[in-house]
């Protein structure tokens, strides 16, 4: 009897070869709403690329966010750090019923009202860094001069982390997100950051400061539920997510606006349009594409297939945000597109906690940067810019600009 060979599966993930478009291999997914792929780690998983399917999956409690589940997809070879212990579950790893109450405990720190209270300080930080750019040499590196320090300072002040230590935590957070480091190297950085944050939280316990960590200590003690490991896990998540993602969006957004002068002129003429531009840039780049990875905890029919319990699934948020059925002419940057139905911040119960902060930072940076340096231009062609291909978050290593 002749054996029938299994069809060869597409290898995943696929590198972005152009900063302004999804990987060309994503076209393979257009004919099948759900497709089985082989990950670099050797696992198999389903990928979903249609906008409606990705949102449906992210809003379905039968898909788990628990990264300690044995079936959870590990995208990259040697990608999961080996460790003898682990901290208490972080928000990013929690499912119902634990996730909802844990998220509600901290969501008040990221309300629109609290963000508005932070606005003057963020404006001050942005102006100080643009002052330094204008006083410095040309060309300047926008990544090191503005994109990275602004969100780093903001999240440090919000959490109560000394900004003087930014070189330390930026080094280790970059390593944790790097696809090419070994699991032992990644674990070394995880443990270094955990130890640093554990000591920081411990130091706030005697006299809680008026920052997110200090307020959480006071609040949880009053409720009789304080646990240092819980708070250290939260600090770990927010510190990494709070500066790497926004920093890369500042750089990429600046490039896109400079390369689309009609869109840039529109927000210069009417800063009221900047928030619409931010939404479109978030859709256009979707820099944290793989935050929407899940594992099925029971059999689920979705996108025309049955995903069985224990099988991993990747909601390709970048592909979803380039789905022509949801976003006509998705390859076109169009700040008049309107709406927030993109999935750059995820969707459902795990939608990004800090999205209001990210939106406000981006709006302030773009308005201020192009108002104060109206002649800003790239100092190198786009095809020569060092885009990141080694990180789980798409971005730029540096961005030379002049004016």
Buried (B, 14 or more C-beta within 10 A) or exposed (E): EEEEEEEEEBEBBBEBEEBBBBBEBBEBBEEBBBBBBBBBBEBBBBBBBBBBBBBBBBEBBBBBBBBEBEBBBBBBEBBBBEEEEBBBBBBBBBBEEEBEEBBEBBEEBBEEEBBEEBEEEBBEBBEEBBEEBEEEEEBBBBBEBBBBBBBBBBBBBBBBBEEEEBEEBBEBBBBBBBBEBBBEBBBBBBBBBBEBBBEBBEEBBEEBEEBBBBBBBBBBEEEEEBEBBBBBBBBBBBBBBBBBBBBBBBBBBBBBBBBBEEBBEBBBEEBEBBBBBBBBBBBBBBBBBBBBBBBBBEEBEBBEBEBEEBBBBBBBBBBBBBBEEBBEEBEEBBBEBEEBBBBBBBBBBBEBBBBBBBBBBBBBBBBBBBEBBEEBEBBBEBEEBEBBEEBBBBBBBBBBBBB
